[in-house]
């Protein structure tokens, strides 16, 4: 794991994400790209100076962030932490994804709520779009996830063949913290699956990963998201990885398991594409 990207808007959630990334960086030596975006629908890099002159507050916010961000990060991080501040102007989710692709980020770590959001509100559209469109795994946190929090990981899936590929993308993180992996399938009445079938799928999933400690669980609950939250609470697990499909083209109002879990629980949620 070489590059971590942290979207940073100075909110408490962004600080929690940044400090979580520091924990990973301390173990791996990974560079942290700290990206602050001054939001606007204007295509700032390509509009004329006349149009920019009519929007002086945007340039003022950029200049302020350029002055404040590096010094503020130093108050949060050790002196020699490998941090690169990046400040952009434009549509936040678009620029976050652009930087992630440009620098080949291995993981995006972000706060589950942006500036001005509260626990009573659903996740913001920028978070949703980053979750859906990022090419790398995305870790959404509400509080600092420390080293102990990384040592137990719930891996939620239906454990079909595509889950194996998804797991490979987070295996470096698992090995970095020597995490025990709790394979979890939430069995719902609506989509009931025979326990023997799940057991066989999990056994097949574990092949080739003999160096990792696995635990297998089938958890019966009415809804997948609440079942995962309850399982985390009972098992004292603070981090759950969710294998999701590709929802890039789905309308924003169609909310998936990953987004609902982030909203309904205090878990740190690691979203992985199949």
N, C-alpha and C positions, 0 to 999 in steps of 0.2 A: 504494500500500500504506500504510494508515493505522493499523492496529491489529494488534499481534502478541500472542499469548497464550502464556505460559510457565508450565506447571505446575511448582511448585517445592517439593521436599521436603528440600532441603539436601544431597542426595547429590551425588557428583562428576558424575554424569550430568546432573542438573538444572543444575549450575553450567555444564557444557559447553553445554547448551541455552540458558541465559540469555546466555552470552557470544556464542553464535552469533546470537541475536536482537539483541544489541547491534550486531553487524556490519551487520545489515540495517537497524536503526534509524538508525545513523550515516549510511548512504547515502540513506535515504528520509525520515527525520524521523518515522517511525512511533512511536506510543505503545506501550509494553510493559506489558501487564497481567501481573503476576507473582502467580500464584494458589497459595496454600498451603491444603491441605484437611486438617483434623484428622479422621481416618477414624472413622466410626461408622455402624452401621445405624440408629441412632435418628434420628427426624425432629426434629432439635434445635430448630428454630424454632417447632415446634408442640406439643412435649410440655410437660407441666406442670412447674412449679418443683420439685414434690416428686420427680419422676423425675430431673430435673437434679441435685438434691441427692444422689441415690443414685449419681451418676456424676461425682464432683468432678474426677477426673483429666482429663476431657474439657475442662472449663472451664479447668483449670490449663494444659493444653497450648495452648489458644486464647490465653490471656493471655500465655503465654511467647512464642508466635509473633508476637503483636501487638507485643510489646516488641522482639524480636530481629530480625524480618524486615527492617524498613526500614533499620536500621543495618547489617545484614549486606550488603544489596544495595548500599549506598553503598561498601562496601569492594571491590565487584566492578565498579562502573560509574563513569563520569565524573560529576562533580558536577551537571551540567545535563542528564543523560540523562532523557528523558521516561518515567519509570517510576511505575506505580501499583501498590502492594502491595494484594492482596486476600486476606483470610483467611476461610475458610468451615469449617463443621462439617457432616459428612455423608458420603455415598458419593462418593469422589473422582472417578470418571469422570463421574458424573451432574452434579456441580457444575461440573466443568471444561467440559463441554458446555453447561451452562446459562449460564455466564459468557460463553463464546464466542458464543452466540446473542444474549445480552442486549447485548453490546458490538459485535456484527457484526464479529467478528474476521476478518481477511483470511488469517491463517495461524496455526496452532498449532505451536510449536516445543517438543519435549519430549525428555527423555533416554530412550534406548532401554531402560534398566533403571531401576527405581525403587530406593528406599533398601533396602539389604540384599540386592539382587540381585547375582549374579555372572555371569561370562561363560559358565559351564557351564549356566546355567539358561535356560529359554525365556522369551520376553517375558511380562510380567505381564498379568493380565486387564484392568487399568485401561488400559494402553496399547492392547491389542487392541480394547477397547470404544470408546476415543476414535478409533482408526483407522477403525473400522467405522461409527461414528455421526456423526462430525463433518461439518458442512455445508461447511466450508472445507478447503483442503489442510492436510495434517499432515506436518511435517518431523521425523523421528526421527533423533537423532544420538547417537553414543557419545563423540565427542571434539569439541572446538571446530572448526567449519567456518569458516575465515577467508575473507577476500575472494578469495584465489586459488582456494579450493575452490569458490566459486560461479561461477567464470569458464568452467568446462566442465561441461556438464550432459548426462547420458545420459537420453534420453526413451524409455522402453521401452513398447511397445504393439504391437497387431496392426494398427494404423493403419487401422481401419475408421472410418466417419463419426463415431462417438461420441468418438473421440480428439481431434478438432478442438475440440470444446466443452471437453474436459478441459484442453487446452493453454491455452485462453484464460484459465483461472483462475490459471495460473502465469506467463503472459506478462509481467505487470508485474515479476516477480522476475527474469526472464531479461533484460529490457531494463534494469533497474536496474543489474545488474552487467555488462551488455554481454556476456553469456555466449554462447559458441558451443554450439550444441545438436547433440548426436550422436544421431540417430535410430537406435534399435537394435531389431532383431527377432531373437529367439533361435529358431532353427529346430531343432525336436527331431524325432527319428525318429517319435515317437508322433503328433505333429501336424505332419507335414511340409507345408510350403507352397512352391509354386513361386516361385523367386527373382524371376521377371518380375512376378508378381502383387504381391509385396511392393514391388518397385521402383515399380510404377505407383501403389500406395497411398501410398507415401512422397511421390512427386511431387505427387500430388493434395493431400496433407496440407500441403505447404509453400506452396501457393498462398495469396496474401494476406498472407504473412509475409516479404516480400522484404527487409525491413530487418534480418532475423535471419540469421546465418551458420549454415547447416545442413551436417551431414555424415551420410551414409547408410551404415548397416552392417547386414549380415545375418551373424549369428554362429551357427555350427552347434555344438550341444552336446546332451548327453543330457537335461539338466534345465534348465529356464528359470532357476531361482534361481542355481544354480552357474555357469551360462553368463553371467549378468549380472555376477556377482562377478568372474569371470575376465576378462570384457571390461573392467570398470573397472580391474582390475589392469594389464592389458596397455596400455590407453589412458591410464593415469594420471589417471583420472577418479574423484573422491571423492564425487560426488553423482549419484544416479540417481532420476529421477522415474518412478513406476510407475502406469500407468493401471489402476485396478481397478474392478470392478463394485460393485453394492450388496449387501453381505453383512450388513446390519443384523440380519436375522432368522435367519441361520445359527447353528447351535450353536457354542459357543466352541471345542469340540474339532475343528471343521472349520477347518483352518488354510490360509490363502491364500498366494499368491505373495509379497505384500508382507510379511507377518509372517515367513515363512520366510527371505526375503532379509535382513531386519533381524537375525534370529537367526544366520544363517550367514555374514555378511560384516561387514566394518568400514566399509562404505559408509554415508554419510548417505542416508536413503531418504525421498523426498518422495512421499507418497501422495495421489493425485488421483482423485476420483470421476468417472465418466463421466456 
